[in-house]
Structures are given as C-alpha cells and as structure tokens.
Amino acid sequence: MIIKDPEFGDVIVRRNPLSTNVKFSVSTSGKLQISAPKYVGNFLLKRFLNTNRERIKKSLPINDPKTQRARDEKKKILANRAKKYLPYRLEYLAKLYGYSFDKCRLTHANTRWGSCSSNRTISLNIGLMQVPEKLRDYVIIHELAHLNHMDHSKEFWQEVGAHDPYYKEHRKRLKMFSPGV
C-alpha cells in the first residue's frame, strides 16, 4: 500500500503479522517505508507519520520527492523500452543458440542484472536498457547458459564463451554500470 504525503511523496506501507510496533526505514528505492502490524489502521499510520515527521527527517536519508518522481518516471520509460525489446532479444538468442526457456520476467532489482530459476524462468533487469547492446547480450547469454548449468562451473563458463568469445571483457565492462534504476 502507498500513502501519499506532501513532504515525503509516496510512503510505502508494509504490513507484517509478526510486527509489534511501527517502524520507519528507507526502502531500496529511496522512499520512506513504514513497517506496521496488520491491526494498525491507515488513520493511525498517517497520524504516527505526522507526529514523527521531524524525527524522521533528522534520522533517515530520504530522497527528495521531486527527485523520486523523476526516478519513477525514468523507471516507467525503461520498463516500457525493456518490455518491447528484452523478451524478443531473449527469444532470438535462445533460438540462435538452441536454448529453450519457459518464461521471461522483467525486474528492477538493485543488485542483479538477471537470473535463471530451476523452473526455466529467465528474469532480466530493466536497467539493461541503459547498457550497450553487447553487454545486454552477454547477460542474456549468461542466463541462457544457466539453463544447462545452474552454477558458475568451468563447464558453464565454457558454454558462455562458446556463444560470446569476449565474455570476460563484457563481464568487466558491465561492472562499470549499476543494475539499479
């Protein structure tokens, strides 16, 4: 759930059945986040937010809502571009190299470019739209190789290298970018 606040912008509310009190933190996206027990109503959360406003401003590094709105807008644009490009590129490279996957998911994780699950789902970060195409292809090939090797064994890297002979250079260059948006 989201609470709209004139000063903090969108405030993320997370309900936790095991929680016994209300806590404030900063989410990975830089927004103010409230963790609260399930039984605490929205009215009380808003009141708690208002009575603790000064303490929150002093103790938490919260992004300016204007900056946050710009970031959210950038995320929407990247998500739209990624939706139009990444699943088709994944499909193309999978067919080109003889791979078969079941599902493609788009994410906006802050720490990883992609992942491959044992149920043959490949997840790709929308942040890939901010890196050069060769690096995007490297990530896709990397995840496709995980369909055959769910580890980073010698055989896995040999398979990646068979499809991307410059994978070591691409891997190094990718570290200059951040997957977070």
C-alpha positions in Angstrom: 0.0 0.0 0.0 1.1 3.6 -0.6 0.3 6.7 1.5 0.6 10.0 -0.4 2.4 12.6 1.7 3.0 16.2 0.7 6.5 16.3 2.1 7.8 12.7 1.7 5.9 11.8 -1.5 4.9 8.2 -1.8 5.3 6.4 1.5 5.4 2.6 1.2 3.4 0.7 3.9 4.4 -2.9 4.6 2.1 -5.0 6.9 3.8 -7.6 9.0 1.7 -10.0 11.1 4.7 -10.7 13.4 5.5 -7.0 14.0 4.6 -5.5 17.3 5.3 -1.8 16.6 5.5 0.8 13.8 9.0 1.3 12.3 10.3 3.8 9.7 13.0 3.0 7.2 14.2 3.9 3.7 13.3 1.4 1.0 15.9 0.3 -1.6 14.2 2.7 -4.0 14.9 5.6 -1.6 11.3 6.1 -0.5 10.1 6.3 3.1 8.8 3.0 4.2 6.6 2.2 7.2 6.5 -1.4 8.6 3.5 -1.9 10.9 1.4 -4.7 12.4 -1.6 -5.8 10.4 -4.0 -4.5 13.0 -2.8 -0.9 12.8 -5.2 1.1 10.6 -4.3 3.7 7.9 -5.6 6.6 10.0 -3.2 5.7 12.8 -0.3 5.3 10.4 -0.9 8.7 9.0 -1.2 10.2 12.5 2.0 8.4 13.5 3.7 9.8 10.4 2.6 13.3 11.2 3.7 13.2 14.9 7.1 11.7 14.0 7.8 13.9 10.9 10.7 15.9 12.4 12.4 12.8 13.9 12.1 11.0 10.5 13.6 14.0 8.7 16.6 14.1 11.1 17.3 10.4 11.3 16.6 9.0 7.8 18.2 9.9 4.4 15.0 10.2 2.4 15.1 11.2 -1.3 13.5 14.5 -2.2 10.0 13.6 -3.7 10.8 15.6 -6.9 14.0 13.5 -7.4 11.9 10.4 -6.6 9.2 11.3 -9.1 11.9 11.8 -11.8 13.4 8.4 -10.9 9.9 6.8 -11.0 9.3 8.3 -14.4 12.7 7.0 -15.7 11.8 3.6 -14.4 8.5 3.7 -16.3 10.3 4.7 -19.5 12.9 1.9 -19.1 10.2 -0.6 -18.3 8.4 0.2 -21.5 11.5 0.0 -23.6 12.5 -3.2 -21.9 9.1 -4.8 -22.4 9.4 -4.0 -26.1 13.0 -5.3 -26.5 14.3 -7.8 -23.9 11.8 -10.6 -24.3 12.3 -10.6 -28.1 16.1 -10.4 -27.8 16.0 -13.3 -25.3 13.8 -15.3 -27.7 16.1 -14.5 -30.7 19.3 -15.5 -28.8 17.7 -18.6 -27.4 16.7 -19.8 -30.9 20.0 -18.8 -32.3 22.0 -20.9 -29.8 19.4 -23.8 -29.3 18.0 -23.0 -25.8 14.5 -23.4 -24.6 13.1 -21.5 -21.6 9.5 -21.3 -20.3 9.1 -17.8 -19.2 10.7 -14.3 -19.3 10.2 -11.9 -16.4 11.3 -8.2 -16.2 12.5 -6.9 -12.9 14.1 -3.8 -11.5 16.3 -5.3 -8.9 19.1 -3.1 -7.5 21.8 -5.7 -7.3 21.5 -8.1 -10.2 21.2 -7.9 -14.0 19.4 -11.2 -14.4 18.7 -14.6 -13.0 17.6 -18.1 -14.2 15.4 -20.3 -12.0 15.2 -24.0 -11.9 11.6 -23.8 -13.4 13.3 -22.3 -16.5 12.2 -18.7 -15.9 14.7 -16.1 -17.0 14.5 -12.7 -15.3 16.1 -9.7 -16.8 16.6 -6.3 -15.2 15.1 -3.3 -17.0 18.3 -1.5 -16.2 19.8 -3.5 -19.1 18.3 -0.9 -21.4 21.0 1.6 -20.1 24.0 -0.5 -21.1 25.5 -1.2 -24.6 23.8 -3.9 -26.6 26.9 -6.2 -26.4 26.7 -6.2 -22.6 22.9 -6.9 -22.8 23.6 -9.8 -25.0 26.3 -11.1 -22.6 23.8 -11.0 -19.7 21.2 -12.9 -21.8 23.7 -15.5 -22.9 24.9 -15.9 -19.3 21.3 -16.6 -18.1 20.6 -18.9 -21.1 23.7 -20.9 -20.2 22.3 -21.3 -16.7 19.5 -23.4 -18.2 22.2 -26.2 -18.7 24.4 -25.3 -15.7 22.8 -23.9 -12.6 26.2 -22.9 -11.3 29.3 -21.0 -12.4 31.4 -24.1 -13.0 34.1 -24.4 -15.6 31.6 -26.0 -18.0 29.2 -23.1 -17.5 31.9 -20.5 -18.5 32.9 -22.7 -21.5 29.3 -22.6 -22.7 29.1 -18.8 -22.2 32.4 -18.5 -24.1 31.2 -20.6 -27.0 28.5 -18.0 -27.6 30.3 -14.9 -26.5 34.1 -15.2 -27.0 34.6 -11.7 -25.4 32.6 -12.6 -22.3 35.5 -11.8 -19.9 35.7 -8.3 -21.3 31.9 -7.8 -21.3 31.8 -9.0 -17.7 34.4 -6.5 -16.7 32.7 -3.6 -18.6 29.3 -4.5 -17.1 30.8 -3.8 -13.6 31.1 -0.2 -14.6 27.3 0.1 -14.6 24.7 -0.3 -11.8 21.6 -2.5 -12.3 19.6 -0.2 -10.0 17.5 2.4 -11.7 
